[in-house]
Amino acid sequence: MMWSKIKKNVENHFAERLKGRIQLYTTTYTKDWYAGEIANRGWITVDGEEVVDFSTLGSFHINRLVYHDTTPTNCVTLEKIHNERTSGKLIEKGEFSKYDLTNCCYAYLEMNIEECLLHESPIINMLAVLDKRLGKRRLLKLNDQNLHPLVRFFLDIRLDSEKIRVESV
């Protein structure tokens, strides 16, 4: 399936209050087929501001592979490398690539919401918290869990957009 169709279908699954606010993008920086395999990236914007960068080149230079181990693929994947996370960062440099974003978006479209929430990929979990099929009670239950920073960031946006007040302990 072409990226434009995957993007459209994924964004159509977003909650009504998030449609148009959160957008997914990918690009390739060269027409050279071989170089184009790593000279590309994906990114996510919120209200027009880029918040996450999925650089394939960064992932390749750091890990020598372009797929994260949680991405549903038959290709070789890198092992989990980030036990200690950098405070304030949604993803670590080189943690995910454009291929992780596109493969996870495609897999997300084939899963039910429960599978998405239970999946080991933070990208699929992030898409699930933005999904209109996820109700307010379930969002509140997720809020109590220890989540990947990427998922936590988008869960907070969803809670705020739905005007769900979270009581702090």
Residue frames as a rotation matrix with the C-alpha (Angstrom) as fourth column:
MET 1
0.589 0.808 0.000 0.00
0.808 -0.589 0.000 0.00
0.000 0.000 -1.000 0.00
MET 2
-0.054 -0.577 0.815 1.29
0.503 -0.721 -0.477 3.49
0.863 0.384 0.329 -0.84
TRP 3
-0.759 -0.333 -0.560 2.35
0.648 -0.302 -0.699 5.74
0.063 -0.893 0.445 2.05
SER 4
-0.860 0.449 0.242 -0.23
-0.409 -0.891 0.199 8.40
0.305 0.072 0.950 1.13
LYS 5
0.060 0.920 -0.387 -3.03
-0.300 0.386 0.872 5.86
0.952 0.063 0.300 1.57
ILE 6
-0.113 -0.185 -0.976 -1.57
0.792 0.577 -0.201 4.48
0.600 -0.796 0.081 4.83
LYS 7
-0.951 -0.300 -0.080 -1.17
0.294 -0.788 -0.541 8.03
0.099 -0.538 0.837 6.19
LYS 8
-0.546 0.814 0.198 -4.74
-0.597 -0.543 0.591 8.93
0.588 0.205 0.782 5.26
ASN 9
0.224 0.656 -0.721 -6.16
0.072 0.726 0.684 5.77
0.972 -0.205 0.115 6.84
VAL 10
-0.379 -0.426 -0.822 -4.15
0.844 0.205 -0.496 6.16
0.380 -0.881 0.281 10.05
GLU 11
-0.998 -0.026 0.056 -5.06
0.005 -0.937 -0.349 9.83
0.061 -0.348 0.935 10.45
ASN 12
-0.285 0.958 -0.033 -8.74
-0.493 -0.117 0.862 8.96
0.822 0.262 0.505 9.80
HIS 13
0.107 0.266 -0.958 -8.57
0.583 0.764 0.278 6.70
0.805 -0.588 -0.073 12.88
PHE 14
-0.874 -0.484 -0.050 -7.58
0.334 -0.522 -0.785 9.65
0.354 -0.703 0.618 15.10
ALA 15
-0.229 0.776 -0.588 -10.12
0.856 -0.127 -0.501 11.02
-0.464 -0.618 -0.635 17.58
GLU 16
0.480 0.554 0.681 -12.23
0.838 -0.519 -0.169 13.82
0.260 0.651 -0.713 16.10
ARG 17
0.967 -0.068 -0.244 -10.60
0.052 -0.889 0.455 16.51
-0.248 -0.453 -0.856 18.26
LEU 18
0.134 -0.991 0.025 -7.15
0.038 0.031 0.999 15.48
-0.990 -0.133 0.041 16.99
LYS 19
0.295 0.013 0.955 -7.86
0.903 0.322 -0.284 15.29
-0.311 0.947 0.083 13.26
GLY 20
0.691 -0.119 0.713 -5.82
0.394 -0.764 -0.510 17.92
0.605 0.634 -0.481 11.47
ARG 21
0.837 -0.398 0.374 -3.81
-0.546 -0.589 0.596 18.68
-0.017 -0.703 -0.711 14.61
ILE 22
0.075 -0.800 0.596 -1.54
-0.393 0.525 0.755 15.62
-0.917 -0.290 -0.275 14.46
GLN 23
0.858 0.175 -0.484 -0.04
-0.511 0.174 -0.842 14.67
-0.063 0.969 0.239 11.12
LEU 24
0.393 -0.700 0.596 2.41
0.224 0.702 0.676 12.01
-0.892 -0.132 0.432 9.93
TYR 25
0.777 -0.204 -0.596 5.01
-0.614 -0.457 -0.644 12.64
-0.141 0.866 -0.480 7.23
THR 26
0.378 -0.770 0.514 7.79
0.451 0.639 0.624 10.82
-0.808 -0.004 0.589 5.38
THR 27
0.834 -0.179 -0.523 10.32
-0.521 -0.570 -0.635 11.90
-0.184 0.802 -0.568 2.78
THR 28
0.531 -0.762 0.371 13.32
0.761 0.621 0.186 10.64
-0.372 0.184 0.910 0.85
TYR 29
0.540 -0.368 -0.757 16.23
-0.126 -0.925 0.359 13.02
-0.832 -0.098 -0.546 0.27
THR 30
-0.516 -0.719 -0.466 17.63
-0.617 -0.066 0.785 11.51
-0.594 0.692 -0.409 -2.93
LYS 31
0.553 0.691 -0.466 16.42
-0.818 0.342 -0.462 9.82
-0.160 0.636 0.755 -6.07
ASP 32
-0.373 -0.766 -0.524 19.40
-0.744 0.585 -0.324 7.43
0.554 0.269 -0.788 -5.96
TRP 33
0.535 0.700 -0.473 17.84
-0.308 0.683 0.662 4.08
0.787 -0.208 0.581 -5.04
TYR 34
0.073 -0.560 -0.825 20.75
0.652 0.653 -0.386 2.82
0.755 -0.510 0.413 -2.92
ALA 35
-0.894 -0.428 0.133 21.32
0.210 -0.662 -0.719 6.08
0.396 -0.615 0.682 -1.03
GLY 36
-0.326 0.866 0.380 17.57
-0.645 -0.497 0.580 6.59
0.691 -0.056 0.720 -0.77
GLU 37
0.159 0.346 -0.924 17.33
0.338 0.861 0.381 3.47
0.928 -0.373 0.020 1.37
ILE 38
-0.086 -0.223 -0.971 18.85
0.995 0.033 -0.096 5.36
0.053 -0.974 0.219 4.30
ALA 39
-0.965 -0.261 -0.011 18.60
0.261 -0.965 -0.010 9.03
-0.008 -0.013 1.000 3.26
ASN 40
-0.240 0.944 0.228 15.03
0.097 -0.210 0.973 9.41
0.966 0.256 -0.041 4.42
ARG 41
-0.996 -0.029 -0.081 13.04
0.082 -0.062 -0.995 10.19
0.024 -0.998 0.064 7.50
GLY 42
-0.049 0.999 0.009 9.58
0.638 0.025 0.770 10.33
0.769 0.043 -0.638 8.99
TRP 43
-0.973 -0.232 0.019 8.22
0.130 -0.610 -0.782 12.88
0.193 -0.758 0.623 11.43
ILE 44
-0.046 0.971 -0.235 5.12
0.954 0.113 0.278 13.80
0.297 -0.212 -0.931 13.35
THR 45
-0.828 -0.140 0.542 3.76
0.046 -0.982 -0.183 17.30
0.558 -0.127 0.820 13.82
VAL 46
-0.151 0.794 -0.589 1.35
0.982 0.050 -0.184 18.61
-0.116 -0.606 -0.787 16.42
ASP 47
0.702 0.523 -0.484 -0.38
0.436 -0.852 -0.289 21.86
-0.564 -0.008 -0.826 15.45
GLY 48
0.948 -0.292 0.128 2.19
0.000 -0.403 -0.915 22.30
0.319 0.867 -0.382 12.67
GLU 49
0.341 -0.861 0.378 5.23
-0.938 -0.336 0.082 21.90
0.056 -0.383 -0.922 14.94
GLU 50
0.245 -0.339 -0.908 7.53
-0.237 0.888 -0.395 18.91
0.940 0.312 0.137 14.50
VAL 51
0.531 0.011 0.848 7.71
-0.847 -0.029 0.531 16.94
0.031 -0.999 -0.006 17.74
VAL 52
0.432 -0.378 0.819 9.22
-0.104 0.881 0.462 13.59
-0.896 -0.284 0.341 16.69
ASP 53
0.289 -0.444 -0.848 11.90
-0.957 -0.166 -0.240 12.76
-0.034 0.880 -0.473 14.10
PHE 54
0.666 -0.063 0.744 12.29
-0.022 0.994 0.104 9.20
-0.746 -0.085 0.661 12.80
SER 55
0.394 -0.620 -0.678 15.63
-0.900 -0.410 -0.148 9.50
-0.186 0.669 -0.720 10.96
THR 56
0.998 -0.066 0.020 16.69
0.069 0.959 -0.275 6.39
-0.001 0.276 0.961 9.07
LEU 57
0.369 -0.920 0.132 20.18
-0.021 -0.151 -0.988 7.80
0.929 0.362 -0.075 8.58
GLY 58
-0.025 -0.334 0.942 20.51
-0.923 -0.354 -0.150 8.43
0.384 -0.873 -0.299 12.32
SER 59
0.711 0.369 0.599 19.28
-0.590 0.776 0.222 4.96
-0.383 -0.512 0.769 13.12
PHE 60
0.916 -0.384 -0.115 21.63
0.202 0.690 -0.695 3.38
0.346 0.613 0.710 10.59
HIS 61
0.157 -0.923 0.351 24.70
-0.298 -0.383 -0.875 5.32
0.942 0.033 -0.335 11.75
ILE 62
-0.041 -0.138 0.990 24.11
-0.993 -0.106 -0.056 4.53
0.113 -0.985 -0.133 15.41
ASN 63
0.259 0.322 0.911 22.83
-0.620 0.778 -0.100 0.95
-0.741 -0.539 0.401 15.16
ARG 64
-0.779 -0.551 -0.299 23.83
-0.545 0.359 0.758 -0.24
-0.310 0.754 -0.580 11.66
LEU 65
-0.707 0.665 0.240 20.23
0.706 0.685 0.181 -1.39
-0.044 0.298 -0.954 11.25
VAL 66
-0.871 0.392 0.297 17.07
-0.252 -0.874 0.415 0.45
0.422 0.286 0.860 10.27
TYR 67
0.139 0.963 -0.230 14.43
-0.131 0.248 0.960 -1.51
0.982 -0.103 0.161 12.19
HIS 68
-0.356 -0.112 0.928 13.75
-0.914 -0.166 -0.371 -1.34
0.196 -0.980 -0.043 15.92
ASP 69
-0.979 -0.119 -0.163 13.19
-0.095 0.984 -0.150 -4.71
0.179 -0.131 -0.975 17.61
THR 70
-0.548 0.836 0.037 9.56
0.123 0.125 -0.984 -3.87
-0.828 -0.534 -0.171 18.40
THR 71
-0.248 0.430 -0.868 8.65
-0.874 -0.486 0.009 -3.13
-0.418 0.761 0.496 14.78
PRO 72
0.371 0.437 0.819 6.59
-0.053 0.891 -0.451 -5.89
-0.927 0.124 0.354 13.12
THR 73
0.473 -0.302 -0.828 8.88
-0.881 -0.179 -0.438 -6.91
-0.016 0.936 -0.350 10.26
ASN 74
0.970 -0.197 0.145 10.64
0.205 0.978 -0.036 -9.96
-0.135 0.064 0.989 8.87
CYS 75
0.506 -0.825 0.251 13.86
-0.062 -0.326 -0.943 -7.96
0.861 0.461 -0.216 8.49
VAL 76
-0.190 -0.678 -0.710 16.81
0.824 0.283 -0.490 -7.97
0.533 -0.678 0.505 10.88
THR 77
0.721 0.486 0.494 16.09
0.111 -0.785 0.609 -5.73
0.684 -0.384 -0.620 13.88
LEU 78
-0.385 -0.859 0.338 18.27
-0.236 -0.262 -0.936 -4.10
0.892 -0.440 -0.102 16.50
GLU 79
-0.202 0.260 -0.944 18.10
0.847 0.531 -0.035 -5.12
0.492 -0.807 -0.327 20.11
LYS 80
0.867 0.488 0.099 16.72
0.348 -0.735 0.582 -2.78
0.357 -0.470 -0.807 22.73
ILE 81
-0.093 -0.994 0.066 19.55
0.726 -0.112 -0.678 -0.40
0.681 -0.015 0.732 23.48
HIS 82
-0.428 -0.052 0.902 18.03
-0.244 -0.955 -0.171 2.33
0.870 -0.293 0.396 25.60
ASN 83
-0.109 0.344 -0.932 17.68
0.872 0.483 0.077 1.40
0.477 -0.805 -0.353 29.24
GLU 84
-0.312 -0.064 -0.948 18.47
0.637 -0.755 -0.159 4.91
-0.705 -0.653 0.276 30.43
ARG 85
0.273 0.500 0.822 16.38
0.937 -0.333 -0.108 7.53
0.219 0.800 -0.559 28.67
THR 86
-0.832 -0.510 0.219 17.26
0.482 -0.859 -0.172 11.16
0.276 -0.037 0.960 28.16
SER 87
-0.321 0.728 -0.605 14.90
0.667 -0.280 -0.691 13.32
-0.673 -0.626 -0.395 30.19
GLY 88
-0.014 0.453 -0.892 12.50
-0.260 -0.863 -0.434 15.34
-0.965 0.226 0.130 28.06
LYS 89
-0.714 -0.257 -0.651 13.11
-0.685 0.069 0.725 13.38
-0.141 0.964 -0.225 24.83
LEU 90
0.391 0.919 0.041 10.24
-0.859 0.380 -0.344 11.51
-0.332 0.099 0.938 23.21
ILE 91
0.975 -0.219 0.040 12.62
0.220 0.920 -0.324 9.12
0.034 0.324 0.945 21.45
GLU 92
0.326 -0.937 -0.128 16.36
0.064 -0.113 0.991 8.63
-0.943 -0.332 0.023 21.69
LYS 93
0.206 -0.347 -0.915 18.52
-0.914 -0.403 -0.053 9.56
-0.351 0.847 -0.400 18.69
GLY 94
-0.588 -0.463 -0.663 18.58
-0.747 0.626 0.225 6.59
0.310 0.627 -0.714 16.35
GLU 95
-0.623 0.370 0.689 15.93
-0.368 0.639 -0.676 4.67
-0.690 -0.674 -0.261 18.28
PHE 96
0.241 0.775 0.584 13.43
0.419 0.460 -0.783 4.56
-0.875 0.434 -0.214 15.39
SER 97
-0.872 -0.490 0.000 13.66
0.171 -0.306 0.937 5.06
-0.459 0.817 0.350 11.63
LYS 98
-0.440 0.710 -0.550 11.22
-0.883 -0.453 0.121 6.05
-0.163 0.539 0.827 8.89
TYR 99
-0.518 0.206 -0.830 10.80
-0.335 0.844 0.418 2.34
0.787 0.495 -0.368 8.22
ASP 100
-0.896 0.230 -0.380 9.71
0.444 0.432 -0.785 1.79
-0.016 -0.872 -0.489 11.81
LEU 101
-0.622 0.682 -0.385 7.07
-0.390 -0.696 -0.603 4.50
-0.679 -0.225 0.699 11.42
THR 102
-0.306 0.536 -0.787 5.70
-0.937 -0.022 0.349 3.21
0.169 0.844 0.509 8.12
ASN 103
-0.655 0.041 -0.755 5.73
-0.036 0.996 0.086 -0.48
0.755 0.083 -0.651 9.11
CYS 104
-0.893 0.324 -0.313 4.05
0.373 0.141 -0.917 0.27
-0.253 -0.935 -0.247 12.43
CYS 105
-0.508 0.743 -0.436 1.39
-0.694 -0.653 -0.304 2.40
-0.510 0.148 0.847 10.73
TYR 106
-0.342 0.355 -0.870 0.64
-0.721 0.494 0.485 -0.42
0.602 0.793 0.087 8.31
ALA 107
-0.770 0.009 -0.638 0.52
0.306 0.882 -0.358 -3.01
0.560 -0.471 -0.682 11.12
TYR 108
-0.885 0.439 -0.155 -1.69
-0.071 -0.456 -0.887 -0.71
-0.460 -0.774 0.435 13.22
LEU 109
-0.388 0.766 -0.514 -4.30
-0.921 -0.344 0.182 -0.63
-0.038 0.543 0.839 10.46
GLU 110
-0.259 0.219 -0.941 -4.51
-0.365 0.880 0.305 -4.43
0.894 0.423 -0.148 10.56
MET 111
-0.830 -0.153 -0.537 -4.99
0.398 0.512 -0.761 -4.69
0.391 -0.845 -0.364 14.36
ASN 112
0.426 0.905 0.009 -7.88
0.554 -0.268 0.788 -4.17
0.715 -0.330 -0.616 16.72
ILE 113
0.449 -0.217 0.867 -7.48
-0.453 -0.891 0.012 -1.55
0.770 -0.398 -0.499 19.44
GLU 114
0.915 -0.090 0.393 -6.71
-0.325 0.413 0.851 -4.11
-0.239 -0.906 0.349 22.15
GLU 115
0.644 -0.715 0.274 -3.85
0.764 0.621 -0.175 -5.60
-0.045 0.321 0.946 20.12
CYS 116
0.326 -0.505 0.799 -2.49
0.286 -0.753 -0.592 -2.11
0.901 0.422 -0.101 19.51
LEU 117
0.640 -0.022 0.768 -2.49
-0.640 -0.568 0.517 -1.27
0.425 -0.823 -0.377 23.21
LEU 118
0.839 -0.275 0.469 -0.79
-0.167 0.690 0.704 -4.54
-0.518 -0.669 0.533 24.14
HIS 119
0.822 -0.550 0.150 1.78
0.368 0.311 -0.876 -4.45
0.435 0.775 0.458 21.33
GLU 120
0.368 -0.769 -0.523 5.43
0.828 0.016 0.560 -4.03
-0.423 -0.639 0.643 22.32
SER 121
-0.385 -0.539 0.749 6.02
0.846 -0.531 0.053 -1.19
0.370 0.654 0.660 19.82
PRO 122
-0.467 0.177 -0.867 5.79
0.510 -0.747 -0.427 2.33
-0.723 -0.641 0.258 21.30
ILE 123
-0.944 0.132 -0.303 4.80
-0.315 -0.634 0.706 3.62
-0.099 0.762 0.640 17.84
ILE 124
-0.527 0.796 -0.297 1.78
0.269 0.488 0.830 1.30
0.806 0.358 -0.471 17.66
ASN 125
-0.258 0.398 -0.880 0.90
0.963 0.031 -0.269 2.16
-0.080 -0.917 -0.391 21.29
MET 126
-0.787 -0.092 -0.610 1.11
0.125 -0.992 -0.012 5.88
-0.604 -0.086 0.792 20.41
LEU 127
-0.848 0.505 -0.159 -1.25
-0.285 -0.182 0.941 5.42
0.446 0.844 0.299 17.46
ALA 128
-0.376 0.722 -0.581 -3.63
0.697 0.633 0.336 3.51
0.610 -0.279 -0.741 19.74
VAL 129
-0.420 0.231 -0.877 -3.91
0.761 -0.436 -0.480 6.35
-0.494 -0.870 0.008 22.28
LEU 130
-0.842 0.116 -0.528 -4.84
-0.315 -0.898 0.306 8.70
-0.439 0.424 0.792 19.43
ASP 131
-0.893 0.444 -0.070 -7.47
0.224 0.574 0.788 6.28
0.390 0.688 -0.612 18.11
LYS 132
-0.470 0.806 0.360 -11.15
-0.778 -0.571 0.263 7.24
0.418 -0.156 0.895 18.28
ARG 133
0.210 0.545 -0.812 -12.00
-0.087 0.837 0.540 3.65
0.974 -0.043 0.223 19.30
LEU 134
-0.551 -0.494 -0.672 -10.34
0.637 0.271 -0.722 4.25
0.539 -0.826 0.165 22.67
GLY 135
0.462 0.870 0.174 -12.78
0.467 -0.405 0.786 5.50
0.754 -0.282 -0.594 25.30
LYS 136
0.289 -0.299 0.909 -12.25
-0.535 -0.838 -0.106 7.94
0.794 -0.456 -0.402 28.15
ARG 137
0.857 0.050 0.513 -12.21
-0.486 0.412 0.771 5.31
-0.173 -0.910 0.378 30.90
ARG 138
0.780 -0.601 0.173 -9.54
0.625 0.761 -0.173 3.33
-0.027 0.243 0.970 29.08
LEU 139
0.318 -0.659 0.682 -7.52
0.183 -0.663 -0.726 6.51
0.930 0.356 -0.091 28.56
LEU 140
0.506 -0.071 0.860 -7.61
-0.769 -0.490 0.411 7.13
0.392 -0.869 -0.303 32.29
LYS 141
0.936 -0.189 0.298 -6.45
0.009 0.857 0.516 3.57
-0.353 -0.480 0.803 33.00
LEU 142
0.556 -0.762 0.333 -3.55
0.700 0.213 -0.682 4.05
0.448 0.612 0.652 30.60
ASN 143
0.477 -0.341 0.810 -2.63
-0.298 -0.930 -0.216 7.26
0.827 -0.139 -0.545 32.35
ASP 144
0.772 -0.132 0.622 -1.77
-0.611 0.117 0.783 5.26
-0.176 -0.984 0.010 35.49
GLN 145
0.868 -0.432 0.244 0.71
0.460 0.886 -0.067 3.05
-0.187 0.170 0.968 33.62
ASN 146
0.098 -0.923 -0.371 4.44
-0.115 -0.381 0.917 3.47
-0.989 -0.047 -0.143 33.12
LEU 147
0.848 0.346 0.402 4.60
0.364 0.174 -0.915 4.35
-0.386 0.922 0.022 29.41
HIS 148
-0.174 -0.848 0.501 7.31
0.980 -0.099 0.174 5.02
-0.098 0.521 0.848 26.83
PRO 149
-0.518 -0.074 -0.852 7.86
0.282 -0.955 -0.089 8.84
-0.807 -0.287 0.516 26.61
LEU 150
-0.979 0.182 -0.087 6.47
-0.136 -0.280 0.950 8.88
0.149 0.943 0.299 23.07
VAL 151
-0.364 0.886 -0.287 3.23
0.637 0.462 0.618 7.24
0.680 0.042 -0.732 24.18
ARG 152
-0.206 0.233 -0.950 3.02
0.904 -0.327 -0.276 9.41
-0.375 -0.916 -0.143 27.32
PHE 153
-0.870 -0.195 -0.454 3.36
0.049 -0.948 0.313 12.62
-0.491 0.250 0.834 25.27
PHE 154
-0.808 0.577 -0.120 0.55
-0.223 -0.111 0.969 11.71
0.545 0.809 0.218 22.88
LEU 155
-0.256 0.715 -0.651 -1.64
0.853 0.484 0.197 10.35
0.456 -0.505 -0.733 25.68
ASP 156
-0.479 0.022 -0.878 -1.33
0.617 -0.702 -0.355 13.73
-0.624 -0.712 0.323 27.43
ILE 157
-0.945 0.161 -0.284 -2.36
-0.311 -0.709 0.633 15.50
-0.099 0.686 0.720 24.21
ARG 158
-0.563 0.772 -0.294 -5.35
0.230 0.488 0.842 13.16
0.794 0.407 -0.452 23.86
LEU 159
-0.249 0.458 -0.854 -6.42
0.969 0.125 -0.215 13.65
0.009 -0.880 -0.474 27.49
ASP 160
-0.689 -0.072 -0.722 -6.12
0.224 -0.967 -0.118 17.42
-0.690 -0.243 0.682 27.09
SER 161
-0.924 0.336 -0.180 -8.05
-0.296 -0.337 0.894 17.44
0.240 0.880 0.411 23.80
GLU 162
-0.316 0.832 -0.457 -10.86
0.444 0.555 0.704 15.39
0.839 0.019 -0.544 25.35
LYS 163
-0.158 0.161 0.974 -10.82
-0.630 -0.776 0.026 17.71
0.761 -0.609 0.224 28.39
ILE 164
0.628 0.234 -0.742 -10.28
0.322 0.790 0.522 14.77
0.708 -0.567 0.421 30.68
ARG 165
0.382 -0.452 0.806 -9.08
-0.781 -0.624 0.020 16.01
0.494 -0.637 -0.592 34.02
VAL 166
0.242 -0.419 -0.875 -6.50
0.340 0.881 -0.328 13.78
0.909 -0.218 0.356 35.64
GLU 167
0.937 0.094 0.337 -6.31
-0.284 -0.360 0.889 13.93
0.205 -0.928 -0.310 39.42
SER 168
0.019 -0.987 -0.161 -2.71
-0.327 0.146 -0.934 14.07
0.945 0.071 -0.320 40.55
VAL 169
0.623 0.171 -0.763 -1.75
0.507 0.654 0.561 11.95
0.595 -0.737 0.321 43.53
